[in-house]
Amino acid sequence: MIRFLLLLVLGAMVGLALWAHWPARTLPVDARVDRLVVEKSQRLLLAYRGEELLATYPVSLGTVPVGPKVREGDRKTPEGRYHISEHKRDSSYHRALRVSYPGPEDVARGLREGYSPGSDIMIHGLPNGHGYIGRLHRWRDWTAGCVALTNPEIDELFAAVVPDATVELRP
């Protein structure tokens, strides 16, 4: 009986590891993405070329996912319309697409109310050296306000997203 339970647990662990790293290419190799939409309540990132939906990715968000980012350190993912301001290869995470947050309205609100609106919001992969986590990262929201994907998914987007692509972060 104990041998059976050990085999069952081992089988479940192998199955989970396979699921966490099973390849799932969603974008064609030559795809060009000019608009990203993050549906925070659904934990989804949608990649578009014009009005054509090319791919959908499950994501993790900031640890306080409900509501818009207001100030530095609130661990919320912003809401609003921004753009990709940089393709960042030398990130603390496996590749990153920098989002142009804070925008002029965010900065003005912070100045008016006396606080920093925050910065360094990115769409990124897993922390460097932790790619083994794979899809398991989606079990909870864990970022400081960014949008997180698996490393293969950010590799796909990194190659496909055009400079200055629009980013809509929706509740």
N, C-alpha and C positions, 0 to 999 in steps of 0.2 A: 504494500500500500504506500509506504513512504517513497519507494522508488518511482511509483506511478505519479505521486504528487510532485516529486522533484522534476520528472520529465515534463509534466504539465507546466510547471513554473518556468522551466528552461525554454520550452516551446513558446510560451507567451512572451518571454523576454526577447527571443529571436524574432518572433513576429512583430513586436513593437519596434525593434531596431530596424527591421526591413521596411516597415511602414515609414519610419522617421526619415529614411534616406532613399526611398524608392524614387528613381528619376521621374520627373513630371514636366517635361518641356511643354510650355503652353504657347509661346510666341514662335512664329516662323523665324528662321535664321536671319532673313533680310528685313524683318519688320522695323518700321519707324513709328515711334509713339510720340505724339505731340500733346497729349492731354492725359493726366492722371486724376482719378477721382477716388478719394478715400471716404467710404461710408463707415464712419466710426461705430455707429450702433450695430452694424452688421459685421464689423471687423474684416472689411473687404477693401482691396485696392483694385480698381478697374483701369485698364490701360486701353486708350483709344488712339486711333488715327482718324482725325476729323470726328465724324459721328459714328464710325465703325468700332464696335467693341472688339478688341483683339484678344484680351486675356483678363482673367480674374484671379486674384491671389488672396488667400486668407492672411491676415496680419495680426500682430500684437501692437498695442498702443502704449501710451504713458500709463503709469500705475493708477492714475486718477482719470479714467477715460471719459467721464461724463462732464459735459460743459466745455466751453472754449478756454484756451490758455489765456490767462490774464497777466500773470507776473512770473518772473524768473523763480524757479524752484517749486512751482505748484504741481509739477509732474503731470500736467495736462497736455494733450495733443491739441494744437491750435485748430480753429475753424475759420474758414474764409478762403479767399482766392489769392493764390500766390503763383510763383513760377520756380522752375529749377534754375538755380543760379550757379551751380557748379557740379561737375562730376568729380568726386573726391576719391582718389585711389589710396591716399595715405591716411586713412581714417583709423580710429580705434576699433572699428567694425569692418567686417569684410565688405569693402566698397560702400560708398554712400552717395546719394543724390541730395545735395543741399537745397533746402526749401528757403525761399526768400523771406521767411518770417524773421523779424517783425517787419510788417509793412508800415507805410507812413501813418495809417490810422492807429496801429498798435503803439507806435512810438509816441504819437501825440497823446494818446490816452495815458500812457505811462508817465509822461512829463506832467500832464494835467493833474494826475492823481498821486504823483510823487514816488514812483517805483520803476524798476527796470522791467520791461515786458518779456525779457529773456531773449535767447538767440540759439544758434546751432541746432535748429530743427532739421532733421534729415530723414530720408527714407534709406534704411540701411539693412545690412545683413547681420549676422550674429557677431558677438565680440570676437576679436582675433583670438585664435586658438581654441574656440569653442564651437566650431562648425559641427562637431559630432552631435550636438543637441538636435539638429535638423528640425523637423516639424514639431517636435515636442515643445519648442518655445511658445507655440500658440496656446498652450494650456492655461496661460495667464498673461495679463498685461504686465510688462516688466521694464519698459523704457522710461527715460526721464521726460518724455514728451514727443519722442520720435515715432516713426512707423517702421516696424521691423518685419523682415521677410527671412526666408532661409537663404543660405549663401548661393545655391544655384539660381534661385529666383531673382536675387539682386544682380547676379551676373547677367542674366537675361535682360533685365530692365536697363542696367547700366549700358549695355551695348545698344539697346533699341531707343532709349529716350533721347530726343533731339535737344540741343541746347535751348534754353529758355522755354521749355515745354510748360504748359499751364498745369497747376496743381490746385484742385478744389478739395478742401477738407470739410466734409459735411457732418452735421451731428448724426 
